[in-house]
């Protein structure tokens, strides 16, 4: 972001040099210009759209998620902070079913499939769009971030005409940081060539989805910036399967957690991958919701794929 300093962003505890940080381009003014939206997506690999979902709807979804985590002792209410403890292993021994129930909460479902969101994404595709039923939820405590990857190996088995919709469920402070994208990575020919045909589940552990354990070295080696912004409740980032992205560490004081989710969308006319659709919802590896980091108690560390 403009004026960012090295101390404002970290990844795996490493301060990110300010020279590597850039601003995401806001495409909200193009919402009435379908051709402009598509051109911006093709050029940048993403669309940042402010308040695409009513902020109150996004905040209600956040409260619903945290209330369910509070019920297993992980969140202290009403401050919505990490308690440092968890009763999830005993109170909700089936981790996958617990997370599935959280993701099926009516407020979260309303936020991730609201009519305006469907209208926007249908406009981008130029035809009616439908979301995948499987929701990827993330609740990041202090120190947690997401390694750099792209979504192609997960979601393109049935069709490559898929977009990820990342949704912020609250106003995020600089300290909470958030999603970043690697500028221009959706156009890198060597990256695209390496991704084509890569199916993470079918690779059977012979290849990782994570593209960089040290995003600073990766960005410097590719002479690329890491683009981010101050996200607000209801903002979305819509992006392509090839765009490399991740999330900076949550550095918020006072045990504040960062809550976000992402859902895949595609033209309704294209074939769907049953792994991400009801009633299957088996997930990438067949483990259902239990294979996600969000299925773990907040007291446990996250895995990388």
Residue pairs with C-beta under 8 A, 6 or more apart in sequence:
1 8
1 21
1 23
1 174
1 228
1 229
1 230
2 23
4 18
4 21
5 18
6 15
6 16
6 17
6 18
7 15
8 18
8 21
8 174
8 177
9 15
9 16
9 21
9 177
9 180
9 226
9 228
9 248
9 249
10 16
10 145
10 177
10 248
10 249
10 251
11 145
11 214
11 215
11 216
11 246
11 248
11 249
12 145
12 213
12 214
12 249
13 143
13 249
14 214
14 216
16 215
16 216
16 226
16 248
17 216
20 216
20 219
20 220
20 225
20 226
21 225
21 226
21 227
21 228
22 183
22 225
22 226
22 227
22 228
23 227
23 228
23 229
24 46
24 48
24 181
24 227
24 228
24 229
24 237
25 40
25 44
25 48
26 48
26 49
26 50
26 229
27 36
27 37
27 40
27 44
27 47
27 48
27 49
28 48
28 49
28 50
28 51
30 36
30 37
30 40
30 47
31 37
31 49
31 120
34 123
34 124
34 126
37 47
37 123
37 124
38 124
38 126
40 47
41 47
41 124
41 238
41 240
45 181
45 184
45 185
45 186
45 187
45 239
45 240
45 242
45 243
46 181
46 237
46 238
46 239
46 240
46 243
47 124
47 236
47 237
47 238
47 239
48 229
48 235
48 236
48 237
49 120
49 235
49 236
49 237
49 238
50 232
50 234
50 235
51 232
51 234
51 235
52 116
52 117
52 120
52 234
52 235
52 236
53 111
53 114
53 116
53 117
53 167
53 234
53 236
54 114
54 116
54 234
55 232
55 233
55 234
57 107
57 110
57 111
57 114
57 234
58 111
58 167
58 168
58 169
58 170
58 233
58 234
59 169
59 170
59 233
60 107
60 110
60 111
61 105
61 107
61 108
61 110
61 111
61 112
61 169
61 261
62 80
62 169
62 170
62 233
62 259
63 80
63 107
64 105
64 106
64 107
64 108
65 102
65 105
65 108
65 137
65 139
65 169
65 259
66 75
66 77
66 80
66 139
66 257
66 259
67 75
67 77
68 101
68 102
68 105
69 75
69 102
69 139
69 298
70 76
70 77
71 91
72 86
72 87
72 88
72 91
72 92
72 98
72 297
73 83
73 85
73 86
73 87
73 88
73 91
74 82
74 83
74 85
74 86
74 87
74 88
74 297
74 298
74 299
75 81
75 82
75 83
75 257
75 298
76 82
76 83
76 255
79 254
80 256
80 257
81 254
81 255
81 256
81 257
82 141
82 142
82 255
82 256
82 257
82 298
83 255
84 255
84 299
85 299
86 297
86 298
86 299
88 95
88 98
88 297
89 297
92 98
94 290
95 289
95 290
95 295
95 296
96 287
96 288
96 289
96 290
96 291
96 295
97 289
97 290
98 295
99 137
99 289
99 290
99 292
99 294
99 295
100 281
100 288
100 289
102 108
102 137
102 294
103 135
103 137
103 261
103 289
108 135
108 137
108 261
111 167
111 169
111 261
112 131
112 135
112 165
112 167
112 261
112 263
113 131
113 263
117 165
117 236
118 129
118 130
118 131
120 236
120 238
121 129
121 131
121 163
121 165
121 238
121 265
122 128
122 129
124 163
124 238
125 161
125 163
125 265
125 266
125 267
127 267
127 268
127 269
128 267
128 268
128 269
129 265
129 266
129 267
129 268
130 265
130 266
130 267
130 268
130 272
131 165
131 263
131 264
131 265
132 155
132 263
132 264
132 265
132 266
132 272
132 273
132 276
132 277
133 276
133 277
133 278
133 281
134 263
134 264
134 275
134 276
134 277
134 281
134 283
134 289
135 261
135 262
135 263
136 261
136 262
136 263
136 292
136 294
137 259
137 260
137 261
137 292
137 294
138 146
138 247
138 258
138 259
138 260
138 261
138 293
138 294
139 257
139 258
139 259
139 294
139 298
140 247
140 250
140 257
140 258
140 259
140 260
141 250
141 255
141 257
141 298
142 249
142 250
142 251
142 252
142 255
142 256
143 249
143 250
143 251
144 249
144 250
144 258
144 302
145 177
145 246
145 247
145 248
145 249
145 250
146 246
146 247
146 302
147 210
147 211
147 212
147 213
147 215
147 246
147 304
148 182
148 210
148 211
148 212
148 215
148 218
148 244
148 245
148 246
149 209
149 210
149 211
149 244
149 245
149 246
149 305
150 185
150 191
150 195
150 209
150 211
150 241
150 242
150 243
150 244
150 245
151 162
151 164
151 241
151 243
151 264
152 160
152 195
152 198
152 241
152 242
153 195
153 198
153 199
153 200
153 203
153 207
153 209
154 200
154 209
154 284
155 162
155 164
155 241
155 264
155 273
155 276
156 162
156 199
156 241
157 199
157 273
157 275
158 270
158 271
158 272
158 273
159 266
159 267
159 270
159 271
159 272
160 241
161 266
161 267
161 270
162 241
162 264
162 265
162 266
163 238
163 239
163 240
163 241
163 264
163 265
163 266
164 238
164 239
164 240
164 241
164 262
164 263
164 264
164 265
165 236
165 237
165 238
165 262
165 263
165 264
165 265
166 179
166 236
166 237
166 238
166 239
166 260
166 261
166 262
167 234
167 235
167 236
167 260
167 261
167 262
167 263
168 178
168 231
168 232
168 233
168 234
168 235
168 236
168 260
169 233
169 259
169 260
169 261
170 233
170 259
171 231
171 232
171 233
172 178
172 230
172 231
172 232
172 258
173 230
173 252
173 256
174 230
175 250
175 251
175 252
175 253
175 256
176 250
176 251
176 252
176 256
176 258
177 228
177 247
177 248
177 249
177 250
177 251
177 258
178 228
178 231
178 247
178 248
178 258
178 260
179 228
179 231
179 237
179 245
179 246
179 247
179 260
180 215
180 226
180 227
180 228
180 245
180 246
180 247
180 248
181 226
181 227
181 228
181 237
181 239
181 243
181 244
181 245
182 215
182 218
182 219
182 222
182 224
182 225
182 226
182 227
182 243
182 244
182 245
183 224
183 225
183 226
183 227
184 224
185 191
185 222
185 224
185 242
185 243
185 244
186 192
186 239
186 240
186 242
186 243
186 244
188 222
191 242
191 244
192 242
195 241
195 242
198 207
200 207
200 209
200 284
200 305
201 284
201 285
201 286
208 304
208 305
209 305
210 304
210 305
211 218
211 244
212 218
212 246
213 304
215 226
215 246
219 225
219 226
228 248
231 237
238 265
239 245
247 260
250 256
250 257
250 258
252 258
257 298
264 276
266 272
274 280
274 282
275 281
275 282
275 283
275 284
275 286
276 283
281 288
281 289
282 288
283 289
283 290
283 291
283 292
284 291
284 305
285 291
289 295
293 302
293 303
296 302
